């Protein structure tokens, strides 16, 4: 920054005074708050954050100094809740983005499903175009199964989000089908869960520093019998799962006799709990009231 563009000492002093004023307003709003999600407190918080950020920038530009505090970003926070205190009904809104990374794989998998439904080769049909193939696959499989097998279907996973919103009353059948997402009000969100690759860097930096000493773990595959990059016929998946169950070691005998065997049931329960909360999944962020 050039000398001509640098803020004056008076401007820095004024920014500092603005922070003091914003602090007083924030404390007053907290002392008078009407509830946990009082809009006045939310507004005072944003004003304090903006004043502190302005002061920090001017202080650095003028004196090459920084403040010792950090204001958390408000982009991750939910807006003030304006729904019912006790929800009588709820809506779950889900968005999942995909890229069609391998159209030929997508078409082949859709054609296989179409052939199975027709009990034979279908020739030209709804699976001959990308749009038709998407209709076949998403009509055949649940969205969660598509998400878990997206590579098999030639798709590349993008960001996803899940919102749980509160409603005053249960909607009548067919009431919102013409415009299903028009009532997606962020002010009625009870909790939300976001999944994005942008969160992976944060987890890698904060949570993996202590794993440097673990050798021999690179290259381990969760299931060496299945390659996610190879299309697997749908009727062979159950055979692979049955083979895995046949090869699994029997640890019940050792446990019954008091041997030092792993607590398989406990490990499975803990893994299930982690999946439900999203705590073990990379790139997951949760926000709730």
Secondary structure, 3 states (H helix, E strand, C coil): CCHHHCCCHHHHHHHHHHHHHHHHHHHHHHHCCCCCCCHHHHHHHHHHHHHHHHHHHHHHHHHCCCCCCCCCCCCCCCCCCCCCCCCCEEEEEEEEEEEECCHHHHHHHHHHHHHHHHCCCCCCCHHHCHHHHHHHHHHHCCHHHHHHCCCCCCEEEEEEEEEEEEECCCCCCCCCHHHCCCCCCHHHEEEEEEECHHHHHHHHHHHCHHHCCCCCCCCCCCCCCCCCCCCCCHHHHHHHHHHHHHHCCCCHHHHHCCCCCCCHHHHHHHHHHHHHHCCCCCCEEEEEC
